[in-house]
Amino acid sequence: MKKVFISMACVLIALSGCTNGGSNKESMEVVLNIKRKVKPECVSALKESFLKCKESTLLEPGCIDYGMYQSLTDSTEFFIAETWKNDGELQKHGETAHLKQHLNEIKDMGDPSYKGSFRKIYVCPSVND
């Protein structure tokens, strides 16, 4: 019981370190979670295009993490996870030539029968320290 109480206290202390209360999203880290599926014949091309884009993206000063993961059970399903220092840095990324090239290369690769998902999450950095 004592361990449970101590664990809960630690979590509450960590969470209380975020004083923004959601009112200052501009300064908070941003995490994107994107789920998509491509046509079977496009799997290799998607990976190749993403890796080229990733190489340049990781050099951007606002990029904390940028990765794509392939499903074990469905080789056409991919999960993209991005972490940015703040929303402004993410917006700058949206204007880069390498992202625009990647999006152009993959525009017709998506599986039209799959809805996919996109989630943008604002994160309190102090929780992750």
N, C-alpha and C positions, 0 to 999 in steps of 0.2 A: 504494500500500500504506500509505503514511504517513497519507493522508486517512482510510482505512478504520479504522486504529488509533485515530486522534484521535476519529473519530465514535463508535466503540465506547466509548472512555474517557469521552466526554461523556455517553453514555446511562447508563453504569454509575454515574457520579457523580450524575446526576439521580435515578436509581432508589434510590441509597443514601440520599438525603435523606428518604426515607419510613421513619422509625424505628419506626412502629407495628407493622410486621410482620404486619398483619392482626389483631392482638390488641385493638385499640382502635377498632373500627368506628364507635362512637358519634360520634367526632370527625372521621371521614373524609367527604369529599364523596360523594354518592350520585348515580349516573346511572341513569336508567330508560330502557330501549329497548323500546318496545311496537309491535308490528306487528298490524294488524287490517284487516279488509275489511268493507265495508258493502254492503247491498243497493243496486243502482243508483239506485233512487228516493230513497235517503236521503243521497246525496252532499252535496247543498246544505245539508240540515238539519244534518248532522254538522259541516260547516265553520262554519256559523253558530253552533252551540252551542259548538264549541271556541273560536272567537274571543271569545265572551262570557266564557267561563271563563278564557281566557288573559289578558284585560284585568285581571281581579282577581288572578289568580295571580301575575303579574309584580310586583304591589305587595306581595306577601308578603315579609317580610324574609329568609326563608331560601331564596327562589327565585333561582337563578343564571341559569337558562335554561329556556325552556318553548316548545316548538315542535312543529308538526305538518306533515308533508310528504306530498304526494300522489305516487304512482307515475306516472312518465311513460308506462309501457306498460299500466297498468291503473288507470283513474280511480276504481275502487272500493277500491283498496288504499292504506292510509295508514301512515305511520311517525311515531310520537310519541317525542320525545326530551326528557327532563326532567333538569335538574341541580339538586341541592339542597345546601346547606351541610353538612348532616349528616342522619342518619336521623331525629332528633327533629323537625327542620323538615319533613321529608317526612311524618311522622306527623301533625303539626299541619295540613298541607295536606289530608290525608285527612278531616279533621273540618270543613273549611270549607263554608259554605252554597253557595258558587258551584260547588265541585266536586260536591257532592251533587246540586245542580240539574242540572249537566251530565250526570252519570251517569244520572240519572233520565230526562233527555231522550233519551239515546242507547241506552237499555237494549234496545230492540227493533229497532235499526238493523243489528245485526251480520248478516253472511252466515253462516247456520247450517252451510254446507258447508265453511267455512274455519276452520282450527284457530287461526291466529295465534300470537303469541309474546309473552312478557314476560320481560325480563331486568333484574335489579337488580345493579349493579356498584358496588363500593366503590373509590374512587379516591384515590390519594395526591396531595393538593393541590400539594405541592412539585414534582412532576413537571410540572405544568402552569404553573408560574410562569415 
